[in-house]
Amino acid sequence: MSRPQLLPESPSEQDTAKFLRRFSELVAVGQSASYLRHAAGLIDELIDRVRQTEALLHQQTADNADNLALRRRAEAEAMAARQELAPHAEALADLQDKFVCAQHSFAVERADLTGRIARAESRLAEADAELRRLRARLAAIGPTHVIVPMQTLRLLQTQLAALAGEFQRGGDLVSVAMCEVSICVIDQTLAAEPGRRSTATSA
């Protein structure tokens, strides 16, 4: 049984370029030598281009790896930021709800206060009108009259009746007559102003 024949290793590009240059030196002259040297130069140029391409590819691969790492880091930071902001977003939503409720309550309270102010102003206007009317009545009474509450007149009437009784028992008829006249005047005054709390009588 024959042993398998081992194939020789393929020469590298640099070895091929060196071989072509040595072979061109052996040929020395003619176009063949020029072709060989030109082929060796092309091989060297291709080797440089391949090296540059490999370097660029390596750099691009490294950049892509860095970009991927940066992207993953940015995504992780964004996820952490979203998780950190989630409670704040919930708190903000809660504050917004409370603000809407407070705004509604303020509107209701403002409407109620506006109504109260309107009613108070109406009552104030009525009181002012009543005050002007009373002032007009007081001005019409003049300096010869005084304002006396009706309760005071009734009390005075009771006291005059008691005095008249005392004068009657003492035989002072003139004083009795004066008391009765005063009682009669008070009766007439009370009968003339039945609905008022105070009245005018001659001074």
C-alpha positions, 0 to 999 in steps of 0.5 A: 500500500502506497503512502499518501503524498503530502502537498506542499504548502502554498507560498505566502503573498510576500514569498511570491513577491520575493520569488518574482523579484529574484526571478526577474533578477535572474532574467535581468533583461527584457520584458519578462523581467519588467513583467515580473517586477511589475507583478511583484509590485502589484502583489506588494500593493495588494498586500498593503491594501489587504492590511489596510482593509484588515486594519479598518475592519478591525477598527470598525469591529472595535467601534461597533463593539464600543457602540453596542456597549454604549447602546446597551449602557444607554438602554440600561440607564434609560430603564433605570431612569424610567424606574426612578421616575415612575414614583415621581410620575405617580406623585405628579399625577396625584398632585394634578388630581388634587389640584383639579379638586382644589380648583373645583372647590375654590370655584364653588367657594368663590361662587358661594362667597360671591352670592353672600357678598351680593346678598350682603350688598343688597341688605346693606342697600336696604338698610341704607334706604331705611336709614335715609327714610328714618333720617327724613322722618327725624328731620320732619319731627323738628326741634319741638318733639322728642323720640320716646320708646312706646314701652317707656310711654306705657311705663309712664302711663302706669306710673301716672295712674298710680300717682293719680290714685295717690293724689285721689286719696290725698284729695289733690284734685288738680294733680289728679286732673293733670295725671288723667290728662297726661294719661289721655295724651299717652293713650292717643299717642299709642293709638295713633302709632300702633305699629311703631317701636318709638313715637314722637310727643310734644316737648 
